[in-house]
Amino acid sequence: MKKKLLYIALAIAAFDFSAVYAQTSLASSETKTNKKDSQKPAAFAAEGNWRGVFKIKEGLEIPFNFEIAEKAGVKKMFFRNAEERFEGGTVIQSGDSIFVKLDQFDNELALGIDNNKLNGILRKQNGSARATQVFAEKKNYRFNTNGKSAAADFSGSYDVVFKSPDGKEEKTVGLFKQTGNKLTGTFLRITGDSRYLEGVVEGNEFQLSSFIGSSPSYYRGTFNQNGTLNGEVLGLRGSQPFTGVKNKDAALPDAYKLTYLKEGYKTLDFSFPDVNGKKISLRDDKYKNKVVVLTITGSWCPNCIDEAGFIAPWYKENKKRGVEVIALHYERQTDADYVKKALTNFRNHFGIEYDQVIAGKADKQAVAESLPALNSFLSFPTTIIIDKAGNVAQIHTGYNGPATGKYYDEFVKEFNEEINSLLAK
């Protein structure tokens, strides 16, 4: 096993992904010239449902589920979390290895084929971070269970507090839905939600995990009979404890009051370039006398991905009503080639038809400095609605994605009501 992983690590370090995409016949030509390699892929069927496991450290493994299936004649990897099927990337099979570029997060999977199992690594595409060991086999379950029934139905909303290593506390809302032993849920924060989490309950102990190509997350803990819970979240960056109390009225601070304009300001004044170098500003004729939605976003941000999944189709349906959208992108890197690739991939993935601009580096302080009219900047994404006169009408901090259920529905309802109201004036 160690030799196999070493081989994969060396192979991915030297592997030229651009050559793979430019020469689609690479895998087939290799199999013709190397009989030994040709025997393994011929017997290997990549399509199907898989159970993957990240080995974070000794004693800590995080399971996830994915599917390999064809889409428009191309093999794709889809990550499965609760009811979500998230498209990760194109699957390239070369000899006895599989490579998947997870462009949304600058990651890549390099997996060796070993008797219909996969063994390899998850790492940054530029090799800037330590690789994480991963292995997978064709299984339909997520967590190993011992068949123990759940002690009760722990579904509901909870006031949950996460405590950081320096003692700071973050108030969140935990949302859980249980069916038998199966548990799904998310944690709602002022910065956004934890997206789709899936797992199990055995007795009063629970486990939840999630992975869509960025960093795997894993929550474990205990529901107590008195309506409290305690646990910890673990991942590549360490662990963090949390406690909670069941509360059907659990709520966060008003997302419309967290970010606002400083005294004396009525609007935002900016001029940022798009990927072709064209400067875009709210003062442009294109936006005059229109309601404009500004989204402070980044292609690397999971909650921004959820927001784009809503805004992109919404804009297509409403653009003829006198509305426009500008996405202010703050990316991990700001060199021209990287940003053009990131924004183009984002645009193509969601079918974006509105303007995207390069606003700066993915840093909250950078946002605050580039948009000095804001009192502060707390979260990617932040959504700002501009009225026909060019003034800020509403600012929403964070994003309640589809995984939050009624909170997502409320956001969509309030968003449309505000737009309709401004259009009517």
Buried (B, 14 or more C-beta within 10 A) or exposed (E): EEEBBEBBBEBBEEBEBEEBEEEEEBBEEBBEEEEEBBEBBEEBEBEEBBBBBBEBEEEEBBBBBBBBBEEEEEBBBBBBBBEBEBBBBBBBBBBBBBBBBBBBBBBBBBBBBBEEBBBBBBBBBEEEEEBBBBBBBBBEEBBEEEEEEBBEEBBBBBBBBBBEEEEEEBBBBBBBBBEEBBBBBBBBBBBBBBBBBBBBBBEBBBBBBBBBBBBBBBBBBBBBEEEBBEBBBBBBEEEBBBBBBBBEEBEBEEBEEBBBBEEEBEBBEBEBBBBEEEEBBBEBEEBEEBBBBBBBBBBBBBBBBBBBBBBBBBBEEBBEEBBBBBBBBBBBBBEEEBBBBBBBBBBEBBEBEBBBBBBBBBEBEBBBEBBEBBBEBBBBBBBBBBBBEBEBBBBBBBBBBBBBBEBBEEBBEBBEEBBEBBBEE
